[in-house]
Amino acid sequence: MANQEAASPIRQLPLELMCTIFDHLDIYSRFVLRLQCSISNTRVLEQSDRLYRHVHLQSITSYFNVMYNIVCYPRLKQYLTFRATVYPPWNHVKMITDAFGRMKALRELYLVNTDASNSVMKAIQICSDSLQLLSLNCAVPAVIKAPYLKTLVLELFITNAEANVVLYSYRFPHLKSMKLSERESRNLFKTEHVEHALSFFAHLKELDELILTDITVNGYIFKAICGSCTNLTKLHLDELCIVNNSTMSSLSNLTKLRELKLRRIYSLTSISFLPVTLPHLDLVAIGDFEMQYETLRAFRSATRIEFLFGETIPMELILAIASQMPRIRQVELPTSRANYFQSLILLPKLEVLVINKCSFEDLPRYVQHPIDVIKKLCCPSTVNKPDDRIIAHLLDRFPNLKLLKYGNNLKHQIA
């Protein structure tokens, strides 16, 4: 019997495939330790031999036996996903962080730090040959060695010293996606860090997605991104500071770019996109900055446009989009305003309208005259399905409407 069990074909499957199979068969393969740690939870870990693959710690419990059981063998070697929100006691936190390097099958690590000043969190070393996704909130490890990391998410309030750690020490040769948020500290790309920043981006040859939130990017860094990360298909910048328009021509290096978002651009001159060529661009999102509208022809391949600014959209901008970007099928607006809508009929191929902060019930009051080009209407902030009365009001303003989308990708077909 023992020989038959040893020869079982299922034992020949790769560990990751076996874990995936059993995740679908066994709902207890995920263990969640919540803020108020119950006696039953502690007993599960202390007494059970179950090998969990996905662990979510919403607190670091004061029960030593629980912490020990989380990081002991053989459980440790089974973890594929590990999520932790860390609180005192810090000696138990260190027990967890010291164990990261021994989680040999770990694919995804999510870490949220509740105290940015704590020395334990500053001394973390994350070394893993298996890690593919790393998400850090308010934590800047002293060392990250993850040669096969594909996705990096950093949400930080970063100091000058930590900026040097990130730019000088971190190297991710196979990184595909990077999302950085500085929480208004604005230290990452300061002048004294430019040399390290240039070297940092020079190593990101395979980067496909770059999203920088609450980070000021200067001209040198922008040129480094466009010159080194030429495989980018998605680029989001919250704030770009340049001297003149010669910097913008660097965008042409990103020939694979499909999604470009520019919220704010500060320059000594009005922004011109004249020298830019982006043949595969599908979505462009623009904020409220001074630009030469006639140069929007650089984005003529785009089929979707998003407006990232507030109260009014200048008629000159709509006219420029209609003439310079004739393929636009979808417009995304931050909210509903009366002056937004009537000018949209000028866009010859427009069919889809997305309004991020609006309800179906309120929308008709902002549309003064029927707009017959809209066939699909999306309001992500709306949770409930619209009733017949609301749909009748919408059809009065959008007579050719065929589909409503709302909430988390919910749909309602209109007969």
Secondary structure as GFF3:
##gff-version 3
##sequence-region A 1 415
A	DSSP	alpha_helix	2	6	.	.	.	ID=ss1
A	DSSP	three_ten_helix	9	12	.	.	.	ID=ss2
A	DSSP	alpha_helix	15	25	.	.	.	ID=ss3
A	DSSP	three_ten_helix	27	29	.	.	.	ID=ss4
A	DSSP	beta_strand	30	33	.	.	.	ID=ss5
A	DSSP	alpha_helix	39	47	.	.	.	ID=ss6
A	DSSP	beta_strand	54	57	.	.	.	ID=ss7
A	DSSP	alpha_helix	64	71	.	.	.	ID=ss8
A	DSSP	three_ten_helix	75	78	.	.	.	ID=ss9
A	DSSP	beta_strand	81	86	.	.	.	ID=ss10
A	DSSP	alpha_helix	90	97	.	.	.	ID=ss11
A	DSSP	three_ten_helix	100	102	.	.	.	ID=ss12
A	DSSP	beta_strand	108	113	.	.	.	ID=ss13
A	DSSP	alpha_helix	119	122	.	.	.	ID=ss14
A	DSSP	beta_strand	125	127	.	.	.	ID=ss15
A	DSSP	beta_strand	133	137	.	.	.	ID=ss16
A	DSSP	beta_strand	143	145	.	.	.	ID=ss17
A	DSSP	beta_strand	151	155	.	.	.	ID=ss18
A	DSSP	alpha_helix	160	164	.	.	.	ID=ss19
A	DSSP	pi_helix	165	169	.	.	.	ID=ss20
A	DSSP	beta_strand	177	181	.	.	.	ID=ss21
A	DSSP	three_ten_helix	191	193	.	.	.	ID=ss22
A	DSSP	alpha_helix	194	202	.	.	.	ID=ss23
A	DSSP	beta_strand	209	218	.	.	.	ID=ss24
A	DSSP	alpha_helix	219	228	.	.	.	ID=ss25
A	DSSP	beta_strand	234	241	.	.	.	ID=ss26
A	DSSP	three_ten_helix	245	253	.	.	.	ID=ss27
A	DSSP	beta_strand	259	266	.	.	.	ID=ss28
A	DSSP	beta_strand	283	286	.	.	.	ID=ss29
A	DSSP	three_ten_helix	293	299	.	.	.	ID=ss30
A	DSSP	beta_strand	304	307	.	.	.	ID=ss31
A	DSSP	alpha_helix	315	324	.	.	.	ID=ss32
A	DSSP	beta_strand	330	335	.	.	.	ID=ss33
A	DSSP	alpha_helix	338	341	.	.	.	ID=ss34
A	DSSP	three_ten_helix	342	346	.	.	.	ID=ss35
A	DSSP	beta_strand	352	357	.	.	.	ID=ss36
A	DSSP	three_ten_helix	363	366	.	.	.	ID=ss37
A	DSSP	beta_strand	376	379	.	.	.	ID=ss38
A	DSSP	alpha_helix	388	397	.	.	.	ID=ss39
A	DSSP	beta_strand	403	406	.	.	.	ID=ss40
A	DSSP	beta_strand	410	413	.	.	.	ID=ss41
###
